[in-house]
């Protein structure tokens, strides 16, 4: 391991139990967007067997690639933005991957902060005699919750661990209460038993939606799996942390959508006369997910600026601060399509990383090293995979006029991020072998 990479390498005493890492993943999965995806699955007319199969296959695909990335991170002790120096070169990883990760993580941190702040303001307004929150109240709430989430992220992995130890069990209890109350108050058992949709969007649609809900998280898994004590711990933490929580949240969203017509547990609890529980659920769900955005964004920004990990609190503060200000001033609405593009571009990095470490480098830590300033085979493989992911995943369809002018940019096929990972993996497995001996 060279000196540059050692700036981020985890030491033996910093390693954590697999349960701690699994709890971070569970906290990331228990969030409002996952409830929304569950609602989208039922809204797409998928039957309950199709929904269950979609979730199982989708999260199975994510766990497959995040385990390979996580085991490399465990071996090397490095975050994903630094591991990318192997296949992409030092400058390629710094100015391509670190930039993409910084933008995506900062942007999604801001969106989550804005969502939390808006909901908190809406629930707070009646308590202070207002029918609806004003712009100033929403702005203040977004800033306050953004800062609170940011402080947790700056505490590092230990802060994430203890937050999730407290929040995840509480969230499960609140969600279970919401499910039971929703079923009882809406004759839900009968409605659920009678649910037999006539037209389904199909299994591929369900798998695509499931993968999209955590595609970015699977790639940045290295930032947390590097704390694992062994490869076996990576496997256990990934499967136990992602799949049960993912099933629970997506099925909860699907069931609530079928029974009540909406997926949002916080809104359902508010309609049942227990808005405090709803507020707790929304805040904690956003909090446990959003701190990972700030933490990974801070690590990527550290690598981009040439800092070592001792400066991650500064860069995490910068990343989260920018996201919070964007949220407070409502500027993120104009960038959601762009952020979706950033998130679609990143998953193909998984294919390049897996091919470089497990095929070209044969999965041996001592073989890992950074390449030249820019690695042409790595960059070509990554960009080709990213383009395929966007074309087959419908990413460009969110940009008005682009697909109409260039229809070949939207050719839906299977799951866009998975397609991109496969293309980048295969391409680099071929191109990367020829440059293996040139690594510095």
ABEGO torsion letter per residue (X at the ends): XBAAAAAABBBAAABBBAAAAAAAAAAAABBAAAAAAAAAAAAAGBBAAAAAAAAAAAAAAAAAAAAAAAAAAAAAGBBAAAAAAAAAEAAAAAAAAAAAAAAAAAAAAAAAAAAAAAAAAAAAAAAAGBABBBAAAAAAAAAAAAAAAAAAAAAEAAAAAAAAAAAAAAAAAAAAAAAAAAAAAAGAAAAAAABBBABBAEAAAAAAAAAAAAAAAAAAAAAAAAABABAAAAAAAAAAAAAAAAAAAAAAAAAAAAAAGBABAAAAAAAAGBAAAAAAAAAAAAAAAAAAAAAAAAAAAAAAAGBBAAAAAAAAAAAAAAAAAAAAAGAAAAAAAAAAAAAAAAAAAAAAAAAAAAAAAGGBAAABBBBBABBAAAAAAAAAAAAAAAAAAGAAAABBGAAAABAAABBBBEBAAAAAAAAAAAAAAAAAAAAAAABX
